[in-house]
Amino acid sequence: MSFQKSVTPTMDDIIWFHDFVLWIIAAITILVLALLIIVMVKFNARANPTPSRTTHNTLIEVVWTVVPVLILVVIAIPSFRILFVQLNTPPSDLTIKATGNQWNWTYTYPDEKIEFTSIMLTDEERQKQNPVPPRLLGVDNPIVVPVNKVVRVHTTGADVIHAFAVPSFGVKMDAIPGRLNETWFKATREGVYYGQCSELCGKDHAFMPIEVHVVSEQAYAAWLADAKKKWAMDNTAPANAVAAKQ
């Protein structure tokens, strides 16, 4: 019936813009309904047995051309502003690379040199969690980010086109093989937030959710220390492989 609860300034703007356009649509709908009722009452055959032969009215024609143009301009100005904010990443505190796979996500923290894969929990695995995450949304290894920090997200696809989308953040960006797209968010409240792949990517498209934990800086530092032990990237592997071939 409505949007998910907003936790970023960008999503606040999106919700405001949605409500703003909705009021304009409501006003237009009411005006058109009123005009239809006037026509039905005032110009039916019984009330107006001799119809007018008028075929043109210059003033009305100018009004119904100019007014829609003005309405579109009023809508376009805040729309362009929101698009500008979404597409221009401010200086970031953290960078995450999200790679869409058939059918899960691989997350890389390049500055921290960690990488892990996030897979949807089965119903049995969900029941072991506390609290129990929503069905089809909980994952084994969620993204963890600090609150009130700008997070840059690079998206790409390992096989087909996916899309990284978290509604509460106002974020939705395609993950395309061979291309690196960029989006960003700044979560202002701690909590657990969910998203999904929003591109039809194959038979298990509905089973590659996104789970983001927004935590305090202290909790993030503790998670990061543990993550570096579990998921440290092996930067020596490529060099060893090349040496072996030589």
C-alpha positions as CSV (number, residue, x, y, z in Angstrom):
1,M,0.0,0.0,0.0
2,S,3.0,2.3,0.5
3,F,6.8,2.5,0.4
4,Q,9.0,0.8,3.0
5,K,10.1,3.0,5.8
6,S,12.8,5.5,4.7
7,V,16.2,5.5,6.4
8,T,18.2,7.7,3.9
9,P,17.9,11.3,2.8
10,T,17.5,10.1,-0.8
11,M,14.5,7.9,0.0
12,D,13.0,10.8,1.9
13,D,13.2,12.9,-1.3
14,I,11.6,10.0,-3.3
15,I,8.7,9.7,-1.0
16,W,8.1,13.4,-0.9
17,F,8.2,13.5,-4.7
18,H,5.8,10.6,-5.0
19,D,3.3,12.4,-2.7
20,F,3.8,15.7,-4.5
21,V,2.9,14.1,-7.9
22,L,0.1,12.2,-6.3
23,W,-1.6,15.5,-5.2
24,I,-1.2,16.9,-8.7
25,I,-2.8,13.7,-10.2
26,A,-5.6,13.9,-7.6
27,A,-6.3,17.6,-8.5
28,I,-6.4,16.8,-12.2
29,T,-8.7,13.8,-11.6
30,I,-11.1,15.9,-9.5
31,L,-11.2,18.7,-12.2
32,V,-11.9,16.2,-15.0
33,L,-14.7,14.6,-13.0
34,A,-16.2,18.0,-12.2
35,L,-16.1,18.9,-15.9
36,L,-17.8,15.6,-16.9
37,I,-20.5,16.2,-14.4
38,I,-21.1,19.7,-15.6
39,V,-21.4,18.5,-19.2
40,M,-23.7,15.7,-18.3
41,V,-26.1,18.0,-16.3
42,K,-25.9,21.2,-18.3
43,F,-25.6,19.9,-21.9
44,N,-27.8,16.8,-22.0
45,A,-30.6,16.6,-24.6
46,R,-33.3,17.5,-22.1
47,A,-31.6,20.5,-20.6
48,N,-30.2,21.7,-23.9
49,P,-32.5,20.6,-26.8
50,T,-30.8,23.0,-29.2
51,P,-27.0,22.3,-29.1
52,S,-24.5,25.0,-29.9
53,R,-22.7,24.8,-33.3
54,T,-19.4,26.1,-31.8
55,T,-16.4,24.2,-33.1
56,H,-13.5,26.2,-31.9
57,N,-12.6,28.3,-28.8
58,T,-9.1,29.8,-29.0
59,L,-8.8,30.6,-25.3
60,I,-9.7,27.1,-24.2
61,E,-7.4,25.5,-26.8
62,V,-4.5,27.7,-25.5
63,V,-5.3,26.9,-21.9
64,W,-5.4,23.1,-22.4
65,T,-2.1,23.3,-24.2
66,V,-0.2,25.6,-21.8
67,V,-1.5,24.3,-18.5
68,P,-0.3,20.6,-19.1
69,V,3.1,22.0,-20.2
70,L,3.3,24.1,-16.9
71,I,2.3,21.0,-14.9
72,L,5.1,19.0,-16.5
73,V,7.7,21.7,-15.8
74,V,6.6,21.8,-12.1
75,I,7.0,18.0,-11.9
76,A,10.3,18.0,-13.8
77,I,12.2,20.5,-11.6
78,P,12.2,18.4,-8.4
79,S,12.6,15.2,-10.5
80,F,15.8,16.4,-12.1
81,R,17.1,17.5,-8.6
82,I,16.5,14.0,-7.2
83,L,18.1,12.3,-10.2
84,F,21.2,14.6,-9.8
85,V,21.5,13.6,-6.1
86,Q,21.1,9.9,-6.9
87,L,23.7,9.9,-9.7
88,N,26.4,12.0,-8.0
89,T,28.1,10.1,-5.3
90,P,29.5,12.3,-2.5
91,P,32.9,11.6,-0.9
92,S,32.4,8.1,0.5
93,D,33.5,6.6,3.8
94,L,33.1,3.0,2.6
95,T,33.1,1.2,-0.8
96,I,31.3,-2.1,-1.4
97,K,31.3,-4.0,-4.7
98,A,28.2,-6.1,-5.2
99,T,28.5,-8.9,-7.9
100,G,25.3,-10.6,-8.9
101,N,25.6,-14.3,-9.6
102,Q,23.0,-16.9,-10.6
103,W,21.7,-16.9,-7.9
104,N,23.3,-15.1,-5.0
105,W,25.4,-12.0,-4.3
106,T,29.2,-11.7,-3.8
107,Y,30.3,-8.7,-1.7
108,T,33.7,-7.2,-1.8
109,Y,35.1,-4.5,0.6
110,P,38.1,-3.5,-1.6
111,D,39.6,-1.1,1.0
112,E,39.4,-3.7,3.7
113,K,40.4,-6.6,1.4
114,I,37.6,-8.9,2.3
115,E,35.1,-10.8,0.1
116,F,32.2,-13.1,0.8
117,T,29.2,-14.7,-0.8
118,S,25.6,-14.1,0.6
119,I,23.1,-16.9,0.1
120,M,19.4,-17.0,1.0
121,L,18.6,-19.0,4.2
122,T,16.4,-22.1,3.9
123,D,13.3,-22.3,6.1
124,E,15.2,-24.6,8.4
125,E,18.1,-22.2,8.7
126,R,15.7,-19.3,9.3
127,Q,14.2,-20.9,12.4
128,K,17.7,-21.1,14.0
129,Q,18.1,-17.3,13.8
130,N,17.2,-14.9,16.6
131,P,15.2,-13.0,15.6
132,V,13.8,-15.1,12.7
133,P,14.3,-13.1,9.5
134,P,11.5,-12.8,6.9
135,R,11.0,-15.7,4.6
136,L,12.9,-15.4,1.3
137,L,14.8,-12.3,2.6
138,G,17.2,-13.6,5.2
139,V,20.8,-14.5,4.2
140,D,23.7,-16.3,5.8
141,N,26.2,-13.4,5.3
142,P,24.6,-10.0,5.3
143,I,26.2,-6.7,4.3
144,V,27.3,-4.7,7.4
145,V,27.8,-0.9,7.3
146,P,28.2,1.8,9.9
147,V,25.3,4.3,10.5
148,N,25.5,7.9,9.2
149,K,28.3,7.0,6.7
150,V,28.3,7.4,3.0
151,V,28.5,4.0,1.4
152,R,29.5,3.8,-2.3
153,V,28.2,0.6,-4.0
154,H,29.7,-0.7,-7.2
155,T,27.5,-3.2,-9.0
156,T,28.4,-5.7,-11.7
157,G,27.2,-9.1,-12.9
158,A,29.2,-12.3,-13.1
159,D,26.9,-14.0,-15.7
160,V,23.7,-12.2,-16.7
161,I,22.1,-8.8,-15.8
162,H,21.0,-8.5,-12.1
163,A,19.9,-5.4,-10.2
164,F,20.9,-4.3,-6.7
165,A,17.8,-2.8,-5.0
166,V,17.2,-1.8,-1.3
167,P,13.8,0.1,-1.1
168,S,14.4,1.7,2.3
169,F,17.6,3.2,1.0
170,G,16.1,4.5,-2.3
171,V,18.7,2.4,-4.1
172,K,18.2,0.5,-7.3
173,M,21.1,-0.1,-9.8
174,D,21.6,-2.7,-12.6
175,A,24.5,-5.2,-12.2
176,I,25.6,-5.8,-15.8
177,P,28.4,-8.2,-16.8
178,G,31.5,-6.4,-18.0
179,R,30.3,-3.1,-16.6
180,L,30.8,-1.3,-13.3
181,N,27.8,0.8,-12.2
182,E,27.7,3.0,-9.1
183,T,25.2,4.1,-6.6
184,W,25.3,5.2,-3.0
185,F,23.4,5.5,0.3
186,K,23.7,7.0,3.8
187,A,21.6,5.1,6.3
188,T,20.6,7.4,9.2
189,R,19.1,4.7,11.5
190,E,20.5,1.5,12.8
191,G,18.6,-1.7,11.9
192,V,18.2,-4.5,9.4
193,Y,17.0,-3.7,5.9
194,Y,16.1,-6.0,3.0
195,G,16.2,-5.8,-0.7
196,Q,16.2,-8.1,-3.7
197,C,17.5,-8.6,-7.2
198,S,15.1,-6.5,-9.3
199,E,16.0,-7.9,-12.7
200,L,14.6,-11.1,-14.1
201,C,17.8,-13.0,-14.1
202,G,16.8,-16.7,-14.4
203,K,14.8,-19.4,-12.7
204,D,16.0,-18.5,-9.1
205,H,15.6,-14.8,-9.6
206,A,13.2,-14.6,-6.6
207,F,15.8,-16.3,-4.3
208,M,18.7,-13.9,-4.2
209,P,17.8,-11.4,-1.5
210,I,19.9,-8.6,-0.1
211,E,20.2,-8.1,3.7
212,V,21.9,-5.0,5.1
213,H,22.8,-4.5,8.8
214,V,23.3,-0.8,9.7
215,V,25.2,-0.7,13.0
216,S,27.1,1.6,15.2
217,E,30.8,2.4,14.4
218,Q,31.9,0.3,17.4
219,A,29.8,-2.7,16.2
220,Y,31.1,-2.2,12.6
221,A,34.7,-2.2,13.8
222,A,34.1,-5.5,15.7
223,W,32.4,-7.1,12.7
224,L,35.2,-6.0,10.4
225,A,37.9,-7.5,12.6
226,D,36.1,-10.8,12.6
227,A,35.4,-10.6,8.9
228,K,39.0,-10.1,8.1
229,K,39.8,-13.4,9.8
230,K,37.1,-15.3,7.9
231,W,37.0,-13.7,4.4
232,A,40.4,-12.1,3.8
233,M,41.1,-11.9,0.1
234,D,44.1,-13.9,-1.1
235,N,46.1,-11.3,-3.1
236,T,49.0,-13.7,-3.5
237,A,47.1,-16.3,-5.5
238,P,47.3,-14.7,-8.9
239,A,51.0,-14.1,-8.5
240,N,51.7,-17.7,-7.5
241,A,49.6,-18.9,-10.4
242,V,51.6,-16.8,-12.9
243,A,54.9,-18.0,-11.3
244,A,53.8,-21.6,-11.6
245,K,53.1,-21.2,-15.3
246,Q,56.5,-19.6,-15.9
